[in-house]
């Protein structure tokens, strides 16, 4: 059951008018009383409705945004899309992170109770999704920017075509005559990983799947261990550009030519992708558009527009650069890469799981 202002007033031993004054920072309220009211608000998890707050003090004209970390490679583009949109509408932006996991989220929910913003944008809440859903059920408008395939039904979301993105990478490699790809995934619990792998395998089946964690190290180790094991492969599809950069580094260190020996395709098209050696062919996520679209959805909801029941889906796009161009003659291409030592055992590649197609 939703917590009401009457519940807060009763628990704090004050009138509803006093609670309203504390929430809206209007009128004279004793400091001790105000502190007690805020404590009760936090303990009960009370979230004032945007309509009630708007009537009392006018809209805050501020949007909150909760993100896992500011260090994520594509986060800057998402933020830029949000900032451009909310500022054009005359809104401000309050940014929160949950770098410290549960502690950060608890601190955030306490701040939500003070109602410093009218609605919330959330980027991939992962293990905190239940808390965000609870805030939404208490009346806080929420829009999810979802790259990881969770697609919860509790609030509107903006997503991208991870399945088709994986398929487009496979079609590109297949058109270039590649037949033995290595796929370096992200963590298996993410829906986007399953979608990207599923889309890829529908076009170009492979049993070479290294389960990574979206880091440069995981991309590098997957390639190094395949080369050491002598397992032949002629291409790499990494589930993000960071791990693709690790694959490029490992291939360069081993004396392999990219793309002549092995083609490499990433995912995301972060700014770094243009500056790898060679520049990276990758599947572009429309990250700035995702931020813009989510912000427009939230602003529309605050203005009275009904939010869509289904996720808004924005398409991915293959961006072809030198790491995997369609420029190498199939007849001139060297055989699929193997280690220099023919004595290596292909079945002994520790980080590579053979996942049934």
C-alpha positions in Angstrom: 0.0 0.0 0.0 1.3 3.4 -0.9 2.5 5.6 2.0 0.6 8.8 2.3 1.3 12.2 3.8 -1.2 11.4 6.5 0.9 8.3 7.4 4.0 10.6 7.7 2.2 13.1 9.8 0.8 10.5 12.2 4.3 8.8 12.6 6.0 12.2 13.2 3.3 13.5 15.5 2.6 16.6 13.4 -0.1 17.9 11.1 -0.2 17.2 7.4 0.4 20.9 6.8 3.7 20.7 8.7 4.8 17.7 6.6 3.9 19.6 3.5 5.9 22.6 4.6 8.9 20.4 5.2 8.6 18.8 1.8 8.1 22.0 -0.1 10.5 24.1 2.1 7.8 26.7 2.6 6.7 28.3 5.9 8.4 28.3 9.2 9.1 24.9 10.8 11.2 24.3 13.8 14.5 22.7 13.0 14.0 19.7 15.3 10.5 19.1 13.9 11.7 19.3 10.3 14.5 16.9 11.1 12.1 14.4 12.7 9.7 14.7 9.7 12.5 14.0 7.3 13.6 11.0 9.3 10.1 9.6 9.2 9.9 10.3 5.4 13.1 8.3 4.9 12.1 5.4 7.2 8.6 5.0 5.6 9.9 5.5 2.1 7.4 8.2 1.4 7.5 9.7 -2.2 5.2 12.7 -2.7 3.3 12.6 -5.9 4.6 15.0 -8.6 1.1 16.5 -8.8 0.9 17.3 -5.1 4.3 18.8 -5.1 3.6 20.8 -8.2 0.5 22.2 -6.6 2.3 23.2 -3.5 5.4 24.7 -4.9 5.2 24.5 -8.6 7.2 21.9 -10.5 10.8 21.6 -9.5 11.7 21.7 -13.2 14.4 19.2 -12.4 14.9 15.6 -13.6 16.9 13.1 -11.6 19.2 10.6 -13.3 20.6 7.4 -11.7 23.6 5.7 -13.4 25.9 2.8 -12.3 29.1 4.7 -13.0 30.4 7.7 -14.9 33.4 5.6 -16.1 31.3 3.4 -18.5 32.7 4.1 -22.0 29.4 5.1 -23.6 27.9 6.9 -20.6 29.0 10.3 -21.8 27.0 10.0 -25.0 23.9 9.0 -23.1 24.3 11.9 -20.7 24.8 14.4 -23.5 21.5 13.3 -25.1 19.7 13.7 -21.8 21.3 17.1 -21.0 20.5 18.5 -24.4 16.9 17.5 -24.1 16.1 18.5 -20.6 17.9 21.8 -20.9 16.0 22.6 -24.1 12.8 22.1 -22.2 13.9 24.4 -19.4 14.7 21.6 -16.9 17.7 21.0 -14.8 19.4 17.6 -14.1 20.5 16.0 -10.8 22.9 13.2 -11.4 23.3 10.3 -9.0 25.6 7.2 -9.2 25.5 3.9 -7.4 29.2 3.1 -7.5 29.0 1.7 -4.0 26.1 -0.7 -4.6 23.5 -1.0 -1.9 24.9 1.9 0.2 24.6 4.3 -2.7 21.1 3.2 -3.5 20.0 3.6 0.2 21.4 7.1 0.2 19.7 7.8 -3.1 16.3 6.7 -1.9 16.6 8.9 1.2 17.3 11.9 -1.1 14.3 10.9 -3.3 12.1 11.4 -0.3 13.0 15.0 -0.2 11.5 15.3 -3.7 14.2 17.5 -5.2 13.1 16.4 -8.8 10.0 15.5 -10.7 10.9 12.3 -12.4 13.8 9.9 -12.8 15.9 8.4 -15.6 17.7 5.2 -14.7 20.5 3.5 -16.6 20.6 -0.3 -16.2 19.8 -0.7 -12.5 20.9 -4.3 -12.4 20.7 -5.6 -8.7 18.8 -2.4 -7.6 15.9 -2.9 -9.9 13.5 -3.9 -7.1 14.2 -0.6 -5.3 13.6 1.5 -8.4 10.3 -0.4 -9.1 9.2 0.3 -5.5 9.8 4.1 -6.0 7.8 3.9 -9.2 4.9 2.2 -7.5 5.0 5.0 -4.9 4.4 7.5 -7.5 7.8 8.6 -8.9 7.7 8.7 -12.7 10.6 6.6 -14.0 12.0 5.8 -17.5 14.7 3.2 -18.0 17.6 3.4 -20.4 18.2 -0.2 -20.9 21.2 -1.7 -22.8 21.3 -5.0 -21.0 18.0 -6.6 -22.0 16.0 -6.6 -18.7 13.0 -4.8 -20.2 10.9 -4.7 -17.0 7.2 -4.0 -17.3 7.0 -1.7 -14.3 8.0 1.4 -16.2 8.7 2.6 -19.8 12.1 2.0 -21.3 14.3 2.7 -24.3 16.2 -0.2 -25.7 18.3 -1.1 -28.7 18.4 -4.0 -31.1 21.1 -6.2 -29.6 19.9 -9.3 -31.5 20.0 -7.6 -34.9 23.3 -6.0 -34.0 24.8 -9.4 -33.5 23.3 -10.6 -36.7 24.7 -7.7 -38.7 28.2 -8.4 -37.4 27.8 -12.0 -38.5 26.5 -11.1 -42.0 29.4 -8.8 -42.5 32.0 -11.4 -41.5 30.2 -14.1 -43.6 30.2 -11.8 -46.6 34.0 -11.4 -46.2 34.4 -15.2 -46.3 35.0 -15.6 -42.6 33.9 -19.1 -41.4 35.6 -19.6 -38.1 34.8 -16.8 -35.7 35.6 -16.4 -32.0 32.9 -14.6 -30.0 34.0 -12.8 -26.8 30.8 -12.1 -24.8 30.1 -10.1 -21.7 28.7 -11.5 -18.4 26.2 -14.2 -19.2 23.5 -12.8 -16.9 22.9 -9.8 -19.1 20.1 -10.1 -21.6 22.1 -8.1 -24.2 24.8 -10.8 -24.2 22.3 -13.5 -24.9 20.7 -11.4 -27.6 24.0 -10.5 -29.3 25.2 -14.1 -29.3 21.8 -15.4 -30.4 21.7 -13.0 -33.3 25.2 -13.7 -34.4 24.8 -17.5 -34.3 21.6 -17.4 -36.3 23.7 -16.2 -39.2 27.2 -17.6 -38.5 27.1 -20.6 -36.1 30.3 -21.0 -33.9 31.4 -23.2 -31.0 34.2 -20.7 -30.1 32.6 -18.6 -27.3 34.7 -17.0 -24.7 32.7 -15.6 -21.7 34.3 -12.3 -20.9 33.3 -9.3 -18.7 33.5 -6.3 -21.2 37.1 -5.5 -20.1 40.2 -5.1 -22.3 41.8 -7.9 -20.3 39.1 -10.4 -21.1 39.4 -9.7 -24.8 43.1 -10.0 -24.8 43.2 -13.2 -22.7 40.5 -14.9 -24.9 42.6 -14.4 -28.1 46.0 -15.2 -26.4 44.7 -18.5 -25.0 43.2 -19.6 -28.4 46.5 -18.8 -30.1 48.5 -20.6 -27.5 46.1 -23.6 -27.8 46.4 -23.7 -31.6 42.7 -23.3 -32.1 42.1 -22.0 -35.6 39.9 -18.9 -36.1 39.7 -16.2 -38.8 37.7 -13.5 -37.1 36.6 -12.1 -33.7 33.3 -10.6 -32.7 33.6 -8.9 -29.3 30.5 -7.8 -27.4 31.9 -4.4 -26.7 34.6 -2.2 -28.1 36.8 -2.4 -25.0 37.2 -6.1 -25.3 37.6 -5.8 -29.0 40.6 -3.5 -28.3 42.0 -6.2 -26.1 41.7 -8.7 -28.9 43.5 -6.3 -31.3 46.3 -5.8 -28.8 46.8 -9.6 -28.4 46.8 -10.2 -32.2 49.3 -7.4 -32.7 51.6 -8.8 -30.0 51.4 -12.3 -31.6 52.3 -10.9 -35.1 48.9 -11.4 -36.6 47.7 -9.1 -39.3 44.3 -7.4 -38.9 42.3 -7.8 -41.1 44.4 -10.0 -43.4 44.8 -12.8 -41.0 41.9 -12.1 -38.6 39.1 -9.6 -38.9 37.8 -8.0 -35.7 34.3 -6.5 -35.0 33.3 -4.8 -31.8 30.0 -3.4 -30.4 29.0 0.1 -29.2 31.0 2.5 -31.4 32.5 4.5 -28.5 34.8 7.3 -29.6 37.9 5.1 -29.0 36.8 2.8 -31.8 38.0 5.2 -34.4 41.5 5.4 -32.9 42.4 1.7 -32.4 45.1 0.2 -34.6 43.6 -0.5 -37.1 40.3 1.5 -36.6 37.6 -0.8 -35.4 34.6 -2.1 -37.4 31.8 -2.1 -34.8 28.1 -2.2 -34.3 27.0 1.3 -33.3 24.5 1.7 -30.5 22.5 4.9 -30.7 23.5 5.9 -27.2 22.9 9.6 -27.5 19.5 9.0 -29.1 18.7 6.6 -26.3 19.3 9.5 -23.8 17.3 12.0 -25.8 14.4 9.6 -26.3 14.2 8.6 -22.7 14.4 12.2 -21.6 11.5 13.1 -24.0 9.5 10.2 -22.7 9.9 11.3 -19.1 9.2 15.0 -19.9 6.1 14.0 -21.8 4.9 11.9 -18.9 5.4 14.8 -16.5 3.4 16.9 -18.9 0.5 14.4 -18.8 1.2 12.2 -21.8 0.7 8.5 -21.2 4.0 6.6 -21.4 4.2 3.7 -23.8 3.6 0.2 -22.5 6.2 -1.4 -24.7 9.9 -0.5 -24.8 10.8 2.0 -27.5 13.4 0.2 -29.7 16.1 2.1 -31.4 18.1 0.3 -34.2 21.8 -0.5 -34.2 24.0 0.2 -37.2 27.1 -1.6 -38.5 30.0 0.9 -39.0 32.7 -0.6 -41.2 36.4 0.4 -40.6 39.8 -1.1 -41.3 39.7 -3.9 -38.7 37.1 -5.8 -40.8 36.5 -4.2 -44.3 35.1 -6.0 -47.2 38.4 -5.5 -49.0 40.4 -8.7 -48.6 40.3 -11.2 -51.5 38.9 -14.6 -50.3 41.4 -16.4 -52.5 44.4 -14.4 -51.2 43.4 -14.7 -47.5 45.6 -16.9 -45.3 44.2 -19.9 -43.5 42.5 -19.4 -40.2 45.0 -18.3 -37.5 46.7 -20.9 -35.4 49.5 -20.8 -32.9 53.0 -21.1 -34.1 53.4 -24.4 -32.2 51.6 -27.3 -33.9 51.9 -29.3 -30.7 49.3 -27.2 -28.9 46.0 -28.9 -27.9 43.0 -27.1 -29.3 40.6 -28.5 -26.6 42.6 -27.0 -23.8 41.5 -23.4 -24.1 40.4 -22.6 -20.5 38.3 -19.5 -20.9 36.4 -20.6 -24.0 33.2 -22.4 -23.4 31.6 -24.6 -26.2 28.0 -23.3 -26.0 25.5 -25.4 -28.0 24.1 -23.6 -31.0 
